Amino acid sequence: IGGASEAEVGEKKDRVTDALNATKAAVEEGIVP
């Protein structure tokens, strides 16, 4: 994951992690088929 600055890279990583966790939680809850 690339970014213009260290902070931007960290923010993008956090967003990706959040998205993965949200997807995993949705699957576990049965929201996503």
mmCIF entry with sequence, helices, sheets and N, C-alpha, C, O atoms, coordinates in Angstrom:
data_MODEL
# 
_entry.id   MODEL 
# 
_entity.id                         1 
_entity.type                       polymer 
_entity.pdbx_number_of_molecules   1 
# 
_entity_poly.entity_id                      1 
_entity_poly.type                           'polypeptide(L)' 
_entity_poly.nstd_linkage                   no 
_entity_poly.nstd_monomer                   no 
_entity_poly.pdbx_seq_one_letter_code       IGGASEAEVGEKKDRVTDALNATKAAVEEGIVP 
_entity_poly.pdbx_seq_one_letter_code_can   IGGASEAEVGEKKDRVTDALNATKAAVEEGIVP 
_entity_poly.pdbx_strand_id                 A 
# 
loop_
_entity_poly_seq.entity_id 
_entity_poly_seq.num 
_entity_poly_seq.mon_id 
_entity_poly_seq.hetero 
1 1  ILE n 
1 2  GLY n 
1 3  GLY n 
1 4  ALA n 
1 5  SER n 
1 6  GLU n 
1 7  ALA n 
1 8  GLU n 
1 9  VAL n 
1 10 GLY n 
1 11 GLU n 
1 12 LYS n 
1 13 LYS n 
1 14 ASP n 
1 15 ARG n 
1 16 VAL n 
1 17 THR n 
1 18 ASP n 
1 19 ALA n 
1 20 LEU n 
1 21 ASN n 
1 22 ALA n 
1 23 THR n 
1 24 LYS n 
1 25 ALA n 
1 26 ALA n 
1 27 VAL n 
1 28 GLU n 
1 29 GLU n 
1 30 GLY n 
1 31 ILE n 
1 32 VAL n 
1 33 PRO n 
# 
_struct_asym.id          A 
_struct_asym.entity_id   1 
# 
_struct_conf.conf_type_id            HELX_P 
_struct_conf.id                      HELX_P1 
_struct_conf.pdbx_PDB_helix_id       AA1 
_struct_conf.beg_label_comp_id       GLU 
_struct_conf.beg_label_asym_id       A 
_struct_conf.beg_label_seq_id        6 
_struct_conf.pdbx_beg_PDB_ins_code   ? 
_struct_conf.end_label_comp_id       GLU 
_struct_conf.end_label_asym_id       A 
_struct_conf.end_label_seq_id        29 
_struct_conf.pdbx_end_PDB_ins_code   ? 
_struct_conf.beg_auth_comp_id        GLU 
_struct_conf.beg_auth_asym_id        A 
_struct_conf.beg_auth_seq_id         6 
_struct_conf.end_auth_comp_id        GLU 
_struct_conf.end_auth_asym_id        A 
_struct_conf.end_auth_seq_id         29 
_struct_conf.pdbx_PDB_helix_class    1 
_struct_conf.details                 ? 
_struct_conf.pdbx_PDB_helix_length   24 
# 
_struct_conf_type.id          HELX_P 
_struct_conf_type.criteria    ? 
_struct_conf_type.reference   ? 
# 
loop_
_atom_site.group_PDB 
_atom_site.id 
_atom_site.type_symbol 
_atom_site.label_atom_id 
_atom_site.label_alt_id 
_atom_site.label_comp_id 
_atom_site.label_asym_id 
_atom_site.label_entity_id 
_atom_site.label_seq_id 
_atom_site.pdbx_PDB_ins_code 
_atom_site.Cartn_x 
_atom_site.Cartn_y 
_atom_site.Cartn_z 
_atom_site.occupancy 
_atom_site.B_iso_or_equiv 
_atom_site.pdbx_formal_charge 
_atom_site.auth_seq_id 
_atom_site.auth_comp_id 
_atom_site.auth_asym_id 
_atom_site.auth_atom_id 
_atom_site.pdbx_PDB_model_num 
ATOM 1   N N  . ILE A 1 1  ? 0.865   -1.179  0.000  1.00 0.00 ? 1  ILE A N  1 
ATOM 2   C CA . ILE A 1 1  ? 0.000   0.000   0.000  1.00 0.00 ? 1  ILE A CA 1 
ATOM 3   C C  . ILE A 1 1  ? 0.898   1.223   0.000  1.00 0.00 ? 1  ILE A C  1 
ATOM 4   O O  . ILE A 1 1  ? 1.700   1.406   0.916  1.00 0.00 ? 1  ILE A O  1 
ATOM 5   N N  . GLY A 1 2  ? 0.771   2.058   -1.014 1.00 0.00 ? 2  GLY A N  1 
ATOM 6   C CA . GLY A 1 2  ? 1.625   3.234   -1.122 1.00 0.00 ? 2  GLY A CA 1 
ATOM 7   C C  . GLY A 1 2  ? 0.889   4.493   -0.731 1.00 0.00 ? 2  GLY A C  1 
ATOM 8   O O  . GLY A 1 2  ? -0.341  4.544   -0.738 1.00 0.00 ? 2  GLY A O  1 
ATOM 9   N N  . GLY A 1 3  ? 1.674   5.526   -0.384 1.00 0.00 ? 3  GLY A N  1 
ATOM 10  C CA . GLY A 1 3  ? 1.074   6.800   -0.020 1.00 0.00 ? 3  GLY A CA 1 
ATOM 11  C C  . GLY A 1 3  ? 2.096   7.906   -0.096 1.00 0.00 ? 3  GLY A C  1 
ATOM 12  O O  . GLY A 1 3  ? 3.299   7.651   -0.154 1.00 0.00 ? 3  GLY A O  1 
ATOM 13  N N  . ALA A 1 4  ? 1.616   9.143   -0.095 1.00 0.00 ? 4  ALA A N  1 
ATOM 14  C CA . ALA A 1 4  ? 2.499   10.291  -0.212 1.00 0.00 ? 4  ALA A CA 1 
ATOM 15  C C  . ALA A 1 4  ? 3.329   10.479  1.053  1.00 0.00 ? 4  ALA A C  1 
ATOM 16  O O  . ALA A 1 4  ? 4.474   10.928  0.992  1.00 0.00 ? 4  ALA A O  1 
ATOM 17  N N  . SER A 1 5  ? 2.749   10.136  2.194  1.00 0.00 ? 5  SER A N  1 
ATOM 18  C CA . SER A 1 5  ? 3.454   10.323  3.458  1.00 0.00 ? 5  SER A CA 1 
ATOM 19  C C  . SER A 1 5  ? 3.262   9.109   4.352  1.00 0.00 ? 5  SER A C  1 
ATOM 20  O O  . SER A 1 5  ? 2.417   8.251   4.096  1.00 0.00 ? 5  SER A O  1 
ATOM 21  N N  . GLU A 1 6  ? 4.064   9.057   5.403  1.00 0.00 ? 6  GLU A N  1 
ATOM 22  C CA . GLU A 1 6  ? 3.974   7.965   6.375  1.00 0.00 ? 6  GLU A CA 1 
ATOM 23  C C  . GLU A 1 6  ? 2.565   7.881   6.952  1.00 0.00 ? 6  GLU A C  1 
ATOM 24  O O  . GLU A 1 6  ? 2.002   6.794   7.085  1.00 0.00 ? 6  GLU A O  1 
ATOM 25  N N  . ALA A 1 7  ? 1.999   9.042   7.294  1.00 0.00 ? 7  ALA A N  1 
ATOM 26  C CA . ALA A 1 7  ? 0.660   9.090   7.886  1.00 0.00 ? 7  ALA A CA 1 
ATOM 27  C C  . ALA A 1 7  ? -0.387  8.576   6.902  1.00 0.00 ? 7  ALA A C  1 
ATOM 28  O O  . ALA A 1 7  ? -1.318  7.868   7.286  1.00 0.00 ? 7  ALA A O  1 
ATOM 29  N N  . GLU A 1 8  ? -0.225  8.939   5.630  1.00 0.00 ? 8  GLU A N  1 
ATOM 30  C CA . GLU A 1 8  ? -1.188  8.512   4.614  1.00 0.00 ? 8  GLU A CA 1 
ATOM 31  C C  . GLU A 1 8  ? -1.148  6.993   4.443  1.00 0.00 ? 8  GLU A C  1 
ATOM 32  O O  . GLU A 1 8  ? -2.189  6.350   4.309  1.00 0.00 ? 8  GLU A O  1 
ATOM 33  N N  . VAL A 1 9  ? 0.054   6.429   4.450  1.00 0.00 ? 9  VAL A N  1 
ATOM 34  C CA . VAL A 1 9  ? 0.197   4.976   4.334  1.00 0.00 ? 9  VAL A CA 1 
ATOM 35  C C  . VAL A 1 9  ? -0.470  4.297   5.520  1.00 0.00 ? 9  VAL A C  1 
ATOM 36  O O  . VAL A 1 9  ? -1.187  3.311   5.352  1.00 0.00 ? 9  VAL A O  1 
ATOM 37  N N  . GLY A 1 10 ? -0.237  4.822   6.716  1.00 0.00 ? 10 GLY A N  1 
ATOM 38  C CA . GLY A 1 10 ? -0.837  4.251   7.918  1.00 0.00 ? 10 GLY A CA 1 
ATOM 39  C C  . GLY A 1 10 ? -2.346  4.320   7.870  1.00 0.00 ? 10 GLY A C  1 
ATOM 40  O O  . GLY A 1 10 ? -3.031  3.377   8.265  1.00 0.00 ? 10 GLY A O  1 
ATOM 41  N N  . GLU A 1 11 ? -2.864  5.434   7.387  1.00 0.00 ? 11 GLU A N  1 
ATOM 42  C CA . GLU A 1 11 ? -4.318  5.611   7.306  1.00 0.00 ? 11 GLU A CA 1 
ATOM 43  C C  . GLU A 1 11 ? -4.920  4.617   6.314  1.00 0.00 ? 11 GLU A C  1 
ATOM 44  O O  . GLU A 1 11 ? -5.974  4.036   6.572  1.00 0.00 ? 11 GLU A O  1 
ATOM 45  N N  . LYS A 1 12 ? -4.244  4.425   5.174  1.00 0.00 ? 12 LYS A N  1 
ATOM 46  C CA . LYS A 1 12 ? -4.742  3.472   4.179  1.00 0.00 ? 12 LYS A CA 1 
ATOM 47  C C  . LYS A 1 12 ? -4.727  2.060   4.743  1.00 0.00 ? 12 LYS A C  1 
ATOM 48  O O  . LYS A 1 12 ? -5.665  1.293   4.530  1.00 0.00 ? 12 LYS A O  1 
ATOM 49  N N  . LYS A 1 13 ? -3.663  1.716   5.462  1.00 0.00 ? 13 LYS A N  1 
ATOM 50  C CA . LYS A 1 13 ? -3.584  0.376   6.066  1.00 0.00 ? 13 LYS A CA 1 
ATOM 51  C C  . LYS A 1 13 ? -4.720  0.187   7.057  1.00 0.00 ? 13 LYS A C  1 
ATOM 52  O O  . LYS A 1 13 ? -5.341  -0.875  7.106  1.00 0.00 ? 13 LYS A O  1 
ATOM 53  N N  . ASP A 1 14 ? -4.992  1.228   7.854  1.00 0.00 ? 14 ASP A N  1 
ATOM 54  C CA . ASP A 1 14 ? -6.078  1.151   8.838  1.00 0.00 ? 14 ASP A CA 1 
ATOM 55  C C  . ASP A 1 14 ? -7.412  0.947   8.132  1.00 0.00 ? 14 ASP A C  1 
ATOM 56  O O  . ASP A 1 14 ? -8.244  0.161   8.585  1.00 0.00 ? 14 ASP A O  1 
ATOM 57  N N  . ARG A 1 15 ? -7.617  1.651   7.026  1.00 0.00 ? 15 ARG A N  1 
ATOM 58  C CA . ARG A 1 15 ? -8.881  1.518   6.290  1.00 0.00 ? 15 ARG A CA 1 
ATOM 59  C C  . ARG A 1 15 ? -9.043  0.118   5.732  1.00 0.00 ? 15 ARG A C  1 
ATOM 60  O O  . ARG A 1 15 ? -10.132 -0.455  5.780  1.00 0.00 ? 15 ARG A O  1 
ATOM 61  N N  . VAL A 1 16 ? -7.955  -0.435  5.200  1.00 0.00 ? 16 VAL A N  1 
ATOM 62  C CA . VAL A 1 16 ? -8.005  -1.794  4.650  1.00 0.00 ? 16 VAL A CA 1 
ATOM 63  C C  . VAL A 1 16 ? -8.297  -2.782  5.766  1.00 0.00 ? 16 VAL A C  1 
ATOM 64  O O  . VAL A 1 16 ? -9.119  -3.685  5.606  1.00 0.00 ? 16 VAL A O  1 
ATOM 65  N N  . THR A 1 17 ? -7.621  -2.610  6.899  1.00 0.00 ? 17 THR A N  1 
ATOM 66  C CA . THR A 1 17 ? -7.842  -3.493  8.048  1.00 0.00 ? 17 THR A CA 1 
ATOM 67  C C  . THR A 1 17 ? -9.285  -3.397  8.516  1.00 0.00 ? 17 THR A C  1 
ATOM 68  O O  . THR A 1 17 ? -9.922  -4.413  8.796  1.00 0.00 ? 17 THR A O  1 
ATOM 69  N N  . ASP A 1 18 ? -9.801  -2.174  8.598  1.00 0.00 ? 18 ASP A N  1 
ATOM 70  C CA . ASP A 1 18 ? -11.195 -1.975  9.018  1.00 0.00 ? 18 ASP A CA 1 
ATOM 71  C C  . ASP A 1 18 ? -12.148 -2.671  8.044  1.00 0.00 ? 18 ASP A C  1 
ATOM 72  O O  . ASP A 1 18 ? -13.107 -3.319  8.465  1.00 0.00 ? 18 ASP A O  1 
ATOM 73  N N  . ALA A 1 19 ? -11.887 -2.538  6.768  1.00 0.00 ? 19 ALA A N  1 
ATOM 74  C CA . ALA A 1 19 ? -12.755 -3.151  5.766  1.00 0.00 ? 19 ALA A CA 1 
ATOM 75  C C  . ALA A 1 19 ? -12.731 -4.669  5.887  1.00 0.00 ? 19 ALA A C  1 
ATOM 76  O O  . ALA A 1 19 ? -13.772 -5.321  5.803  1.00 0.00 ? 19 ALA A O  1 
ATOM 77  N N  . LEU A 1 20 ? -11.540 -5.232  6.084  1.00 0.00 ? 20 LEU A N  1 
ATOM 78  C CA . LEU A 1 20 ? -11.427 -6.681  6.228  1.00 0.00 ? 20 LEU A CA 1 
ATOM 79  C C  . LEU A 1 20 ? -12.152 -7.160  7.475  1.00 0.00 ? 20 LEU A C  1 
ATOM 80  O O  . LEU A 1 20 ? -12.856 -8.169  7.443  1.00 0.00 ? 20 LEU A O  1 
ATOM 81  N N  . ASN A 1 21 ? -11.979 -6.436  8.572  1.00 0.00 ? 21 ASN A N  1 
ATOM 82  C CA . ASN A 1 21 ? -12.640 -6.813  9.824  1.00 0.00 ? 21 ASN A CA 1 
ATOM 83  C C  . ASN A 1 21 ? -14.154 -6.705  9.698  1.00 0.00 ? 21 ASN A C  1 
ATOM 84  O O  . ASN A 1 21 ? -14.883 -7.563  10.195 1.00 0.00 ? 21 ASN A O  1 
ATOM 85  N N  . ALA A 1 22 ? -14.628 -5.656  9.038  1.00 0.00 ? 22 ALA A N  1 
ATOM 86  C CA . ALA A 1 22 ? -16.066 -5.466  8.857  1.00 0.00 ? 22 ALA A CA 1 
ATOM 87  C C  . ALA A 1 22 ? -16.635 -6.594  7.999  1.00 0.00 ? 22 ALA A C  1 
ATOM 88  O O  . ALA A 1 22 ? -17.716 -7.111  8.280  1.00 0.00 ? 22 ALA A O  1 
ATOM 89  N N  . THR A 1 23 ? -15.907 -6.969  6.963  1.00 0.00 ? 23 THR A N  1 
ATOM 90  C CA . THR A 1 23 ? -16.352 -8.049  6.085  1.00 0.00 ? 23 THR A CA 1 
ATOM 91  C C  . THR A 1 23 ? -16.387 -9.363  6.842  1.00 0.00 ? 23 THR A C  1 
ATOM 92  O O  . THR A 1 23 ? -17.343 -10.131 6.734  1.00 0.00 ? 23 THR A O  1 
ATOM 93  N N  . LYS A 1 24 ? -15.326 -9.615  7.615  1.00 0.00 ? 24 LYS A N  1 
ATOM 94  C CA . LYS A 1 24 ? -15.255 -10.853 8.398  1.00 0.00 ? 24 LYS A CA 1 
ATOM 95  C C  . LYS A 1 24 ? -16.405 -10.912 9.399  1.00 0.00 ? 24 LYS A C  1 
ATOM 96  O O  . LYS A 1 24 ? -17.038 -11.955 9.564  1.00 0.00 ? 24 LYS A O  1 
ATOM 97  N N  . ALA A 1 25 ? -16.671 -9.801  10.061 1.00 0.00 ? 25 ALA A N  1 
ATOM 98  C CA . ALA A 1 25 ? -17.754 -9.744  11.041 1.00 0.00 ? 25 ALA A CA 1 
ATOM 99  C C  . ALA A 1 25 ? -19.100 -9.967  10.354 1.00 0.00 ? 25 ALA A C  1 
ATOM 100 O O  . ALA A 1 25 ? -19.964 -10.668 10.882 1.00 0.00 ? 25 ALA A O  1 
ATOM 101 N N  . ALA A 1 26 ? -19.275 -9.371  9.180  1.00 0.00 ? 26 ALA A N  1 
ATOM 102 C CA . ALA A 1 26 ? -20.530 -9.519  8.446  1.00 0.00 ? 26 ALA A CA 1 
ATOM 103 C C  . ALA A 1 26 ? -20.746 -10.979 8.058  1.00 0.00 ? 26 ALA A C  1 
ATOM 104 O O  . ALA A 1 26 ? -21.867 -11.483 8.135  1.00 0.00 ? 26 ALA A O  1 
ATOM 105 N N  . VAL A 1 27 ? -19.686 -11.654 7.645  1.00 0.00 ? 27 VAL A N  1 
ATOM 106 C CA . VAL A 1 27 ? -19.788 -13.064 7.275  1.00 0.00 ? 27 VAL A CA 1 
ATOM 107 C C  . VAL A 1 27 ? -20.162 -13.886 8.503  1.00 0.00 ? 27 VAL A C  1 
ATOM 108 O O  . VAL A 1 27 ? -21.031 -14.755 8.434  1.00 0.00 ? 27 VAL A O  1 
ATOM 109 N N  . GLU A 1 28 ? -19.506 -13.609 9.622  1.00 0.00 ? 28 GLU A N  1 
ATOM 110 C CA . GLU A 1 28 ? -19.786 -14.347 10.855 1.00 0.00 ? 28 GLU A CA 1 
ATOM 111 C C  . GLU A 1 28 ? -21.222 -14.122 11.331 1.00 0.00 ? 28 GLU A C  1 
ATOM 112 O O  . GLU A 1 28 ? -21.857 -15.031 11.866 1.00 0.00 ? 28 GLU A O  1 
ATOM 113 N N  . GLU A 1 29 ? -21.724 -12.905 11.131 1.00 0.00 ? 29 GLU A N  1 
ATOM 114 C CA . GLU A 1 29 ? -23.088 -12.583 11.555 1.00 0.00 ? 29 GLU A CA 1 
ATOM 115 C C  . GLU A 1 29 ? -24.126 -13.101 10.562 1.00 0.00 ? 29 GLU A C  1 
ATOM 116 O O  . GLU A 1 29 ? -25.323 -13.098 10.847 1.00 0.00 ? 29 GLU A O  1 
ATOM 117 N N  . GLY A 1 30 ? -23.657 -13.544 9.396  1.00 0.00 ? 30 GLY A N  1 
ATOM 118 C CA . GLY A 1 30 ? -24.566 -14.078 8.389  1.00 0.00 ? 30 GLY A CA 1 
ATOM 119 C C  . GLY A 1 30 ? -25.175 -13.010 7.504  1.00 0.00 ? 30 GLY A C  1 
ATOM 120 O O  . GLY A 1 30 ? -26.176 -13.256 6.830  1.00 0.00 ? 30 GLY A O  1 
ATOM 121 N N  . ILE A 1 31 ? -24.575 -11.811 7.497  1.00 0.00 ? 31 ILE A N  1 
ATOM 122 C CA . ILE A 1 31 ? -25.103 -10.717 6.682  1.00 0.00 ? 31 ILE A CA 1 
ATOM 123 C C  . ILE A 1 31 ? -24.709 -10.917 5.223  1.00 0.00 ? 31 ILE A C  1 
ATOM 124 O O  . ILE A 1 31 ? -25.494 -10.646 4.313  1.00 0.00 ? 31 ILE A O  1 
ATOM 125 N N  . VAL A 1 32 ? -23.486 -11.391 5.012  1.00 0.00 ? 32 VAL A N  1 
ATOM 126 C CA . VAL A 1 32 ? -22.989 -11.629 3.658  1.00 0.00 ? 32 VAL A CA 1 
ATOM 127 C C  . VAL A 1 32 ? -23.147 -13.112 3.339  1.00 0.00 ? 32 VAL A C  1 
ATOM 128 O O  . VAL A 1 32 ? -22.741 -13.959 4.135  1.00 0.00 ? 32 VAL A O  1 
ATOM 129 N N  . PRO A 1 33 ? -23.729 -13.437 2.190  1.00 0.00 ? 33 PRO A N  1 
ATOM 130 C CA . PRO A 1 33 ? -23.935 -14.850 1.839  1.00 0.00 ? 33 PRO A CA 1 
ATOM 131 C C  . PRO A 1 33 ? -22.624 -15.593 1.627  1.00 0.00 ? 33 PRO A C  1 
ATOM 132 O O  . PRO A 1 33 ? -22.633 -16.787 1.326  1.00 0.00 ? 33 PRO A O  1 
# 
